[in-house]
Amino acid sequence: MSRTTQSSELPAELIPSEQAQHTPLASMLVELRERQRGQRSVSMVSANFESAVEALWMNRMRSFLTALGIFVGVAAVIAALTLTQGANAQVSNQISGLGNTIIVSPGAAKGGGVSQGTGTSSSLTLQDAQSLAPLPHVVGVSPLIVTSSQVVYGNQHWTTQIEGATTSLQAMQNWQLAQGSWFSADDQANGTPVALLGDTVWHSLFDASGSNPIGQNIRIRNQIFRVVGVLAPQGGSFAQDDVVIIPVSAAQIRLKNTPNIDQILVQADSAENVTQAASAISATLQQNHHIQNVNADDFTIQTFTQILQRVGQFTQILTFLLVGIAAISLTVGGIGIMNIMLVSVTERTWEIGIRMAIGARRRDILNQFMIEALVLCLVGGVVGLGLGLLIGSLVTRVSQLPFVVTPVTLILPFAVSAGIALVFGIYPAILAARLDPIVAIRADD
């Protein structure tokens, strides 16, 4: 009389041979066996997860303190990313609006055979700026004289940037007027002492008295200028609301007493034609200055695209620096995870022995402790993500930067947490899985 075998897996005699695997019955048996294996695997994972959560909850204070290092490190990384991404977005937005602009600066002066740096020579003139206007793909040219000085109105004074420019600058930099008007072409040609006030300068000089600035006289150094307009605020670090704009000829005569200019701004008709316009500018200036050597250091030409690339490189370096500092905190947190998991293995040696004695495989023990480390790290990652986004939001708001959240920002905490669990949790898990069940049971004695 035979007995029926009870097992979660099919008996070996029911496994079809290779010759019989094409029969419907054999296919059904193979499918049933694979389904039973999958169910057992899922049930073991579920059991290991429940066991891991239960073990962490029983020591919840210790688990919280262990996860503290993880979520502080993750929060630092997320805050650093949001800050640098916000700064990069701010710069990119501001420069992208000037993407068609080309900056021509004087070359480097030399003293004792040593270069003094770009812009230190006096090689550009108003005639150079005028010669660039007819070039192909050029739609705007404005020479610039830039200096810093104190501006005085009554008892109020304010140190700001003074820009000598032409009427073309308004369209090139998209300046809008809050009051008054831009100075005229006649003012520019005659060097008339008139001025346009940036929003910051206007409030700094006239808020105390409440006077309308239009028509008022202000003093720049020892020269009197009449205010003809107030610029609408543009905001941001590159918008230069803290500025006074005067005719370039007035800046030459009254402030710097020089025939030379500091820069030439050139606007191309499109971003695609910036390179061609820059090449034409270079050829024209070489001809103006009688330069035969194309590598002569008499002037430099830069585009805002090049400036944006350099800013991007700087913010990338800053990101790596901040994330590297935060990674130190994550490493300390990972060491804490390993330490607490080793303690857990030591405390639960008898439990491990019992589980192995009643049928748990070494892989099951390994999975249980790896799941414990993973749960601990993921909880720290989720909390750290929320804390980091909160800190990043506050910092960017105070800094008046855009709050930028990218997919990388959201995925990174989970990837970092899983990596920490794998790196710092694998050794304690292997140590637990290699315990001899008999020795483990006796360890409680």
Helices and strands as residue ranges (DSSP letters): G 12-14, G 18-20, H 24-58, H 60-96, E 101-106, E 108-111, E 114-118, H 126-132, E 138-153, E 156-165, H 168-172, E 177-180, H 185-190, E 194-197, H 199-206, E 217-220, E 223-231, E 243-247, H 248-250, I 251-256, E 263-268, G 271-273, H 274-288, E 299-303, H 304-347, H 349-357, H 362-398, H 407-433, H 437-442
